[in-house]
Amino acid sequence: MQDNLNSARIRSIPGRIWLLFLVFGLIGQMAWTIENMYLNIYLYKTVTFDPEAIAIMVAASAIVATLATLTMGALSDRLGKRKVFIAYGYIAWGISIIGFGYINKESVHAWLPGAEVIAATVTLIVVLDCLMTFIGSTANDAAFQAWVTDVTHPSNRGRAEGLIATMPLLGMLVVFGALDGFTQKGEWKEFFNIVGIIVILSGFLGILLVKDNVEPKKDAHYLADLVYGFRPATVRKHWLLYLIFLSICILGIAQQAFLPYFIIYFEFFLGLKDYALMLAAILILSSAISVLGGRLVDRYDKKGILVGSVIAYLLGMFLIYVAGRGFSSFDLVAQICTAAFGILMMGSYLLAMVVLNSMGRDLLPISHIGVFAGIRMVFFVMIPMVIGPFIGSTIIRSSSSTYMDPFGVLQSTPIPEIYLGGVVAGLLTFIPVYYIIRALRTEEYRHVAHPSRNLASGETP
């Protein structure tokens, strides 16, 4: 049976709104690609091979991202301002990215001649990463994500989420395809400069095109808003929303068990030095699955799409593990199978996110959209990125898979078991999904979901 909300007439989204979804979604995810993947590679290749350093950096930035989104999301609700946080936030975000090009062992040795160079360099990179993350989370996770909810409606959110869900992969694709050559040649300063300038320019575009359309909460209490989402009464009232968040959290833990080591796995376990082509295939085809799936979510049964996509996601991870263990390292068949199963895994993950995110936006209380952007980050970012990378690093450090680096030091290599660890963690998703499906089969979802403020239906934001 079709969901009641899906049976309603699908409202159109103006072209200007689609353009802003694309610009801030894509460029924001290019910036997050730097934070989520390339800083890991930068640390691994230029500073230290210790996977624990990567796990610590990922966890620290996840905590900062959550705190930033909680505080700045509530502030954007109170002020009734999204534009200033988006536009000027992206400008500051780009400047912080450029800063990474100036932190390396050579410069740190010159700045701090008496310090232990590797420890000091790692510390400075982690500190700047946290600063960058605070700015980026304010601009993207707090303000932009809340603005997306402001300008969409339950009848068109699947289509909007279908596009937005592809942005992480498209952002990676753009960075890999256009800029990875700089990192391969060790031209990290040029790499960070280019991405930083692009992010800065998007901020100036936001000054021109983004319009606020949320009423300020002049009578609200800021500190009360900060803790609103953590109150037991709030959890009870919005229980289905929190179950959706929990499902995304578990899927995210499964993903973070391997994602920080994704490129390192391709290069050092599979022996694929020129990994850009394989990643491009995975990212493009996975994104296509998400876009097409987003249209299906608006028109057809959410239950079957959700369950099927979660199963396919876990199956894809398991098959990548099988491909890694079924063939020897540096084997062409293993590389091809990994690419095929990677498309299944990533495409299914994105489709699950389309369903869960569109449902979650339907259930957000209008008066606390910015506040819930922060609550969302607890489940979407902080918990997965604190737990997941340490699952992966523990597996890697316990393995005997190593290689000799150019300096004659034996280093640990990411192994296929990181994907198996993701499968084991991801199986827990079926617990909250069961209750979500049960709610969809009754009147519960239709009772709590509401048509939120919708300026994408024809009004001018």
TIRODREN-700319 format. One record per atom (N, C-alpha, C): residue in one letter; x, y, z. Coordinates in steps of 0.05 Angstrom, whole numbers, plus 5000, padded with zeros to 4 digits. Example, Ala and Ser with C-alpha at 12.3 -4.5 7.8 and 13.67 -1.06 7.14 Angstrom:
BEGIN
a526448865156a524649105156a526449345156s525749555142s527349795143s525850015157
This chain:
BEGIN
m501749765000m500050005000m501850255000q501150444983q502750684982q502350845008d504550975016d504351155039d502551385032n501051485051n499151705047n500651955036l502952005046l504452245037l505352215009n506051965001n506951924974n504751944953s502251894962s500051904944s499152184937a500152374953a499452654948a500852754923r499752964911r500953084887r503853174894i505753094877i508453164881i508853454873r509753624892r510053904887r512753964873s512854164857s515254224842s517154384860i519754374853i521854524866i522954714846p523054974851p524055174832p526855114824g527555204799g530255154788g532455274805r531955514817r533955644833r534655474857i532555344869i533055184892i534654934885w533954814861w535554584852w538454664848l538954894837l541654994832l543255014858l541855124879l543255154905l543654894918f541754704915f542254434925f544754324913l545054354886l547354244872l549954384880v549954654881v552454794887v553354744915f551654784935f552554754963f552754464971g551054294958g551354014964g553953904953l554553964927l556953854914l559453974926i559654234927i562154364937i562554304967g560354294982g560654215010g561853935013q560953754996q561953484997q564753454986m565453634968m568353634960m570053704984a569053904999a570553985023a570653755043w568353615046w568353385065w570053155055t570353125029t572152925018t575052975028i575753235028i578453295039i578653205068e576553275084e576653215112e576452915118n574652785103n574052505110n576052305097m577252375075m578952185061m581752285056y582052525045y584752605036y586452695060l585352795081l586952845105l588152585116n586552365114n587552105122n589952025105i589652055079i591851985061i594252165066y593752425070y595852625075y597452545100l595952475121l597252385146l598852135142y597551945127y598751675123y601251685106k601251855085k603451855067k605752055074t605052265088t607052475093t607952495122v606352385141v607052425169v607552155184t605451985185t605751735200t603951525188f604851265189f603351045179f601550915200d601551025224d599950915246d596950955241p595350745237p592450785232p591050895256e592250875280e591050985304e590851295302a592851415289a592851705286a590451795269i589951635248i587551695231i585051665247a584851455263a582351405278a581951635299i584151725311i583851945331i582952195317m584152255294m583352505279m580452485271v579552265260v576752235252v574852265275a575552135298a573752155321a573652435332a575952575334a575952845344a574353035327s574653015300s573053185283s570153125284a569452875288a566552795290a565252925315i566752925337i565653055362i565353355357v567353475345v567153765340v564853825321a564553665300a562353705281a559653695295t559353515313t556753495327t556253735345l558353815360l558054045378l557454295361a558754325339a558254565322a555454565311t554454335302t551854325290t549654375312l550154255335l548254305357l547954595364t550254725368t550255005378t549455195356m550555155332m549955345310m547255295297g546255045298g543654985288g541455125305a541855095331a539955235349a540055535346l542555635342l542855925338l541456025313s541655865291s540355945266s537355935269d536255755285d533455755291d532656015305r534156075326r533556315343r533656575327l535756595310l536056845294l534356855269g533356625261g531956615236g533756665212k536256595214k538256645194k539556385185r539356315160r540856085149r543056205130k542356415115k544056515094k546856595105v546956745127v549456835137v551356605145f550156395156f551656165164f552656005140i550955985119i551655845095i553855995080a553156235072a554956385054a557656455066y557656585089y560156665102y561556425114g559956225121g561255975131g562855835110y561755825085y563255695063y565855855057i565756115059i568156275054i570356205075a569556205100a571456135122a572455845119w570655675110w571255385107w573555355086g573255505064g575355485043g578055585053i578055795069i580555905080i581855695097s580355555114s581455355132s582655115116i581455045094i582554825077i585254905066i585555145057i588055245046i590355215067g589555245092g591555235114g593054965116f591754745107f593054485109f595654465092g595754615070g598054605053g600554715066y600254845089y602554975102y603454815127i602054585132i602854425155i604054165145n606654135149n608053895142n610453865160k611853645158k614053595177k616253795174e616753885150e618854085145e618254345158s615754445154s615054705165s614854685196v613754465206v613554435235v616354425248h618154295235h620954285245h622154565246a621454735226a622455005226a621155175247w618555135252w617055285272w617855205300l618054935304l618454825331l620954645331p623354765329p625754595326p626254405349g625254455372g625754275394g623654065398a621554065382a619353885386a619753615371e618353405380e618353155365e616653205340v617853185317v616653285293v614053145286i614052875286i611652735278i609352795297a609752775323a607652835342a606553115339a608353305336a607553585333a605953635307t606853505285t605453535260t602653415261v602553175273v599853045276v598053225292t599153335314t597453505332t596453745317l598153885302l597354125288l595254055266i595653835252i593653755232i590953695245v591053555268v588453485281v587153745291v588653935302v587454185312v586254335288l587654365266l586554505243l584154355232d584254095232d581953935223d579553985240c579854015266c577654075283c576554355278l578254545273l577354815266l575854815240m577054685220m575654665194m572954535197t572854325213t570354175216t568254345230f569054505250f567154675264f565954865244i567554985227i566555185207i564755035186g565754815176g564254665156g561654565166s561554465191s559054365202s557054585207t558054815214t556355045218t555055115191a556655135170a555655215144a553955005130n554854755131n553554545116n551554385132d552454265154d550754085169d548654235185a549254465196a547254615211a545554785194a546754965178a545155165164a544055055137f545754935121f544854835095f542754615097q543254415115q541454195118q538754295129a538754485147a536254595157a534854745136w536254895119w535055045097w533754855077v535054625072v533754425054v531054345064t530854305090t528254235102t526354465099d527254705103d525554945100d524254955073v525654885052v524654945025v523654695010t523354475025t522154235012t519654155027h518253955016h515653865026h515653555026p514153425043p514053135043p513553005015s512153144998s511553034972s513953044952n516053204958n518253224939n520953164953r520953084978r523453044992r525052804981g523652604972g525152384960g526752464937r525652634919r527152734896r529452904905a528953084925a531153254935a533353084948e532552894965e534452724978e535952554958g534552464936g535952314916g538352464904l537952724900l540152884890l542252934912i541353014935i543253084957i544752834966a543552604966a544952364974a547152284956t547052374930t549252314912t551652504916m551252724930m553352924931m555952824944p555852654966p558352554977p560052404956l558652234940l560152084920l560952254897l559252444888l560052614866l562252804875g562152894900g564353054910g566952904910m566952654918m569352484917m570252454888l568252414870l568952364842l570352604830v569352844836v570553084825v573453114836v573753074862v576353104874v578252894863f577352644862f579052424851f579752474822g577752534806g578152554777g579752794769a579253024781a580553274773a583053344788l583253254813l585353354830l587153144843d586452894840d588052684853d590952684842g591352764817g594052774806g595952944822f594853164834f596653334850f597653174874t595953014887t596852854910t598752634902q598352514879q600152304870q602952414865k603152664857k605752794853k606852934878g605252914900g606153034924g605753334926e604053444908e603553724907e601153794924w601453754950w599253774969w598354074972k600254254972k599554534975k597754634953e598354564928e596754634905e593954504907f593954254916f591454104920f589554254939f590554314963f588954454983f588154734974n589954874960n589255144950n586955134931i586954954912i584854934891i582154884904v581954684922v579454614935v578554844952g580354964967g579655194984g578555424969i579655494946i578655714930i575855654919i575455414910i572755334900i570655374922v571255284946v569355314969v568855604975i570955764974i570656054979i568756184958l569156114933l567456224911l564556144915s564055904924s561255824929s559955994951g561556074971g560556244991g559656514980f561156634962f560356884950f557856844933l557556614920l555056564905l552656554924g553156444948g550956424968g550056704977i551956894979i551157164986i549157274966l549457204941l547757304920l545057164918l545056894922l542756734915l541056624938v542256574961v540756454983v538956664996k536456585002k534656755016k533556615040d533456765062d532356655087d529356645086n528156435097n525256405097n524356275123v525856305144v525056195170v524656425190e522556415205e521956625224e523756605249p524956825258p526556805283p524856735307k526056595325k524656515350k525556705372k524356945372k525157155390k524557085419d522556925424d521756855451d522956595461a524756485444a525956225452a528256265471h528856055485h531156055504h533355875491y535555995485y537655865470y538655605484l539255635510l540255395525l538255175526a535655255529a533555055530a533354915503d533755065481d533654935455d535954735451l538354805463l540654625460l540154355471v538654345493v538254085507v535553965499y533954105483y531254005476y531353725465g533053675446g533153415433g534153185450f535353245474f536353035491f534452975514r532253115516r530353065537r528752805532p528452645553p526852405550p524052455539a522852675547a520152735536a520252785506t522352915497t522652955468t523052695453v524652515464v525152255451v522552095450r520952105472r518451955471r516552075451k516452345449k514552475431k515352415402h517952415396h518852375368h520352115365w519251905377w520551645378w521251535351l519551575332l520051465305l522351605292l522551865295l524752015285l527451915296y527451855322y529951755334y530551475325l528551315319l529151045308l530351075280i529451265264i530651315238i533551405241f534051585260f536751675266f538451435275l537351265291l538951035301l539650845278s537850805259s538350635236s540650745220i540551005215i542751135200i545351115215c545251145242c547651125258c548950855255i547450635256i548650375254i549750325226l548350415206l549350385178l551950545175g552050775189g554450945188g556850815202i556350685225i558450545239i559650335220a557950185207a558849985188a560550105166q559750335156q561250465135q563950575144q563950685168q566350805179q568450595187a567650345189a569650135194a571650105172f570750185147f572650155124f573150415110l571350615111l571550845094l574151015098p575051055123p577551215126p579951075113y579750815108y582050665097y581450575068f579350685056f578350595031f580450615009i581550855005i583550894984i586150754991i586850755017i589250615025i588950315019y586650205023y586149915016y586549864987f585450044970f585850004941f588750004933e590250204945e592950244936e594850034948f594549974973f596649804987f595849514990f593249444989f592449164990f591849054963l590249194947l589549104920l591849164900g593649344908g595849414890g595049584867l592949744870l591849904848l592950184852k595250244841k596350514844k594650724830d593650664807d591950854792d589050784798y588150854822y585550774832y583350964823a583951184810a581951394804a579751274785l580551114766l578651004746l576650824760m577650644778m575850464792m573950624810l575050814825l573250974842l571251134826a572051234803a570151384786a567851204778a568350954771a566150774763a564350724787i565550674810i563850624834i562150864840l563351104840l561951344848l559751424828i560351414802i558351494782i555951304782l556451044782l554250854781l552650854807s554050884829s552650894855s550851144856s551851364846s550251614846s547851584828a548151444806a545851404788a543651234802i544551034817i542650874833i541151054852s542551244865s541251414885s539251604872v539951724849v538151914836v535651774827l535951544814l533651394804l531951294828g533351204849g531951104873g530351324886g531451574886g529951794898g527251834886r527151794859r524551824846r522551604854l523751364858l522051134866l520951174894v522551294912v521751334940v519251514941d519151724924d516851904924d514351774914r514651564898r512351444884r511451174894y513251024906y512650744913y513150694943d512750434949d512750344977d515550384990k515750535011k518350585025k519350325038k517450155047k518249925064k520149735048g519149655024g520749475009g523449585000i523449844993i525949974984i527949985007l526950045031l528750065054l529949795061v528349595064v529349325071v531249225050g530449245025g532049145003g534749285001s534749545005s537249695003s539149625026v538049585050v539849515073v541049235068i539449045059i540448785053i542648795032a542148945010a544148964989a546649104998y546449295016y548749435027y550549245042l549349085060l550948895075l552048675057l550548585037l551448385019l553948495003g553748744994g555948854979g558548864996m558348935021m560748935039m561848655042f560048465045f560948185049f562348085024l561248155000l562448064975l565248194970i565548444979i568248564977i570248414994y569348335018y571048165035y571747905021v569747775009v570247514996v572147554972a571847774957a573647834934a576447874944g576748004966g579448054977g580847804987r579247624998r580447385009r580447154989g578647174968g578546954949g580746964928f581947194925f584147224906f586547334920s588847304908s591247424920s591247724916s592747854934s593048144931s594348204904f593748444894f594748534868f593648374845d591448224849d590248064828d588148234813l588148224786l586348384770l583448304775v582948044778v580147954783v579148064810a580848064830a580048174856a579348474853q580948614837q580448894832q577748944818i577148784798i574648814783i572348744800c572548524815c570348444833c569848654855t571948764865t571648964886t570249214875a570749284850a569349514838a566449454834a565749214825a562949134820a561449124847f562649004867f561248974893f561249254907g563249414901g563149684912g560849854902i560149814877i557849954865i555249864879l555049594883l552749494898l552549604926m554849604940m554949694967m554249994970m555650164954m555250444957m552550534946g551650414924g549050494913g546750414932s546950184945s544950094964s544950274989y547350344998y547550515021y546250785016l546750904993l545551154986l542551134984l541550914972l538650884970l537350854998a538650715016a537650705043a537550975056m539651135051m539751405062m537551585050v536851545024v534651695012v532051645027v531451395032v528951325046v528951435074l531051385089l531151465117l531251765120n532851895103n533052195106n530452325098s529152235077s526552355069s524452315090m524352075102m522552035124m523252205148g525852235154g526652395177g525852685174r526152795150r525353075145r522353115149d520752915141d517852925145d517152955175l518852835192l518152815220l519453035237l521053205225l522353415241l520353615251p520453685277p518653905287p519554175275i517654315263i518254555249i519654765267s518854775292s519954975310s522754925318h523854685313h526554615322h528154485299i527854575275i529254455252i532254475256g533254715263g536054755267g537154595290v535554575312v536354425335v536754125327f534854025311f535053745303f537153695283a538153905270a540553865253a542853775271g543053875295g545053795314g544653515324i542153455331i541453185341i542152975319r541453055294r542052885271r545052825270m546753025275m549552985274m550652785295v549352775318v550152575338v549952295326f547852245312f547351975301f548651935273f548852155257f549852125230f552952135230v554152285248v557052335246v558552255271m557752365294m559352325318m559652035326i557451895331i557551615340i558851445319p558051455293p559351285273p562351335270m563151595271m565951655266m567651635291v566451605314v567951535338v568351235341i566351085334i566450795337i567650655312g566650725289g567350575264g570350565258p571750795257p574550785250p576250615269f575450605295f576950445313f576450145309i574150075299i573649795291i575649725269g575749905249g577649855226g580549855235s581350045252s584150055260s584949815277t583149725294t583649485310t584049245293i582449215272i582648985254i585349005239i585949245229i588449275214i590949215231r590949325255r593349295272r593649015282s591548855282s591748585292s592548385269s592748495245s593348315222s596348295217s597148095202s599948055195s600548165167s598548295155s598848405128s600548665129t602848665118t604648895119t606048945092y607349165090y609049225067y611449395077m613449395061m615949545067m615749815054d615850035070d615650295059d618450375047p618550605033p621050685020p623350725039f622750765065f624850815085f625650555099g624650325090g625350075102g623850005127v621550145132v619950095156v617649915149l617149705165l614849525160l612349655169q610349675152q607849825158q605449635155s603349695171s600849535169s599249625145t597749435133t596149485109t593249425115p591349595107p588549525110p587849265096i586249105108i585648835098i582648795094p581748595079p578848555073p577148525097e578248445120e576648405144e575348655154i576348895146i575049135154i572149145143y571749025119y569049015108y567348815123l568548595131l567048395147l566248515174g568048685186g567348825210g564949005206g564849135182g562549305175g559949145173v560148905162v557748735160v556648665187v558448585205v557548505232v556248735246a557448975244a556149205257a553549275244g553449255217g551049335202g548649155207l549048905215l546848725220l544948835242l546048995260l544349105282l542249295271t542649395246t540649575235t537849465234f537649205231f535049085228f533249105252i534449165276i532849205300i531149455297p532349695293p530649935290p528949925264v530049805243v528549795218v525949635221y526049435238y523549275243y521349455253y522049625273y519949795285y519150025265i521050115249i520350315229i518350195209i518849955200i517049815181i514349775193r514349705219r511749655232r510149915233a511550145238a510150405239a509050475211l510650415190l509650475163l507250315156r506850085168r504549915162r502049995176t502350175195t500050275210t499550565205e497950685221e497450975219e499551145233e501451015246e503251165264e504951365248y506051285225y507751465210y506151695199r503751635188r502051845177r501052035198h500851935223h499852095245h501952305253v504552225254v506552405264v507852565242a507852465217a509052625196a507252865189h508553085183h506953325178h508053465153p506253605139p507353775117p508654025129s511254035128s512654255140s512454495122r513654715131r513654965116r514654895088n513254975068n513954905041n514055145023l516355255018l516655475000l517455384973a517955124970a518755024944a516354964926s513955004937s511554934922s510555164905g511855384906g510955604889g511455874902e511655884929e512256134942e515156214937t515856454942t518656544937t520156554963p522256374967p523856384991p525356644993
